[in-house]
Amino acid sequence: MLFNSYPFIFLYLPVVLAGFFQLGRINHAYAAAWLALSSLFFYGYWNPAYVGLLLGSIACNYVFGIWIAKAGVRHAAKRKKSLLVSAIAANLLLLGYYKYANFFVGSINGAIGTHWSLGEIMLPLGISFFTFTQIAFLVDTCQGKIKEYNFVHYLLFVTYFPHLIAGPVLHHKEMMPQFMHRGSYRFNTDNFVLGVTIFVLGLSKKVVLADALAEFPGPIFAAVQEGGQPMLFEAWLGALTYSLQLYFDFSGYSDMAIGLSLMFNVRLPLNFHSPYKAANIIEFWRRWHMTLSRFLRDYLYIPLGGNRHGKTRRYLNLMATMLLGGLWHGAGWTFVIWGGLHGIYLVINHAWLAFKRSVGWGGGGWLAQRFAVLLTFLAVVVAWVFFRAPDLATASSMLYGMVGQHGVSLSESLVRHLGAAFPHLGDQVAMNGLAPLSKVNADRALILVILSLWIVWAWPNVQQMLHRHNPVLEQVEPARGWLALDWRFAPVHAWLLAGVFVLSVSFLTRVRDFIYFQF
């Protein structure tokens, strides 16, 4: 079931909300169980066969957590570590089988010329997220950070539907105090209105912007995969529309998850914070998929040694973390290269900052900051080409096109305008046949790109607009400048929100999955 669908908005959500608060008036445990079972239904709506897998994973990790917590005093540290390693290994083996088995077998076949096959393995929805969430629970248990082991609460913590499919990756200590709070089980008008506001704004990002942008990268990348050679304008259209589609798709999902959770009086951690405004790659990863970045830092980068063993070791740890982070996103060499590129970016970024400190350089002025934002954005767009491309050949051809190696493509209307303004130049362009490879509407794509970049760089994000209401666990600073947009619960804003909702619902006839559902 998708957040951006009629059944979810007009049937599932009202029923679950009504049941939760009605049962909350009778017994909090009943309400928590209702929400957990409703979340299991939400997951099973996609494929009921994998509900058993999810429940098996939850039961095994819960038992391991109890064992780790109750390890005997004598030799406790050794026993806890042994149980933790076994539990993490079991989780990674399950994830590895479903997500990476065919990738590794295919890589071996390609390397040594064999034809082994495991058959088709369907990837269970959200397996990466519920696996990482439970690994974090096990590590926190081993470190003594977990104090509450109610099974119903644990079941709800893992299956909680606003985060189950595409994050955020949660910590037990963030959620359990909220599920144990009496006020969470009473209907709160302020939280409900705040949640609806954020949900509607996130829905509009998804269905109005992300889904409109989604029309363009698919045909362009498909044409390149079939052997076409994209020219400059078209290659950049494909790369930019995908980069912006992914931005609004994940930003929309993150807002919708926060809004849905607020309707149940539960605040989620911030997971997406205007990453294309970042002035360097370090800052980008503090703004993009923030809870995944936190997980990789706390449970991979720091255990590898972090920055405690000199620059060389630090850079190797960064590369290892980003390579594994890339592989987490998908079982393919394109994802490995995407992660490797970001690892290289981070190493260069840290080395540059160290150099600036050594010579006493400052941060630069307004123009330097804007140039840094643009440079960071372009580096991210180049890496997204590998993220989107189905294979290395397609990615390479797209990059060649982006540097003009395949020529220059222009839209038909632009050729006409050139012909009207510069007759000889227009004839030359037409004679050389510099037409786009795919049949996308380049003019519409360009308008959407310009509009989207204006929203990305000039507008505050939803959490900044609603900062005075504390919509997430973290404190969010308000936006600055002439377009700060401080959202208030006033009649004019209510009417604006109603208009945005009606517009968004009118777009639900072309429902598309969220991109991060694939991971």
Disulfide bonds with the S-S distance in Angstrom:
none
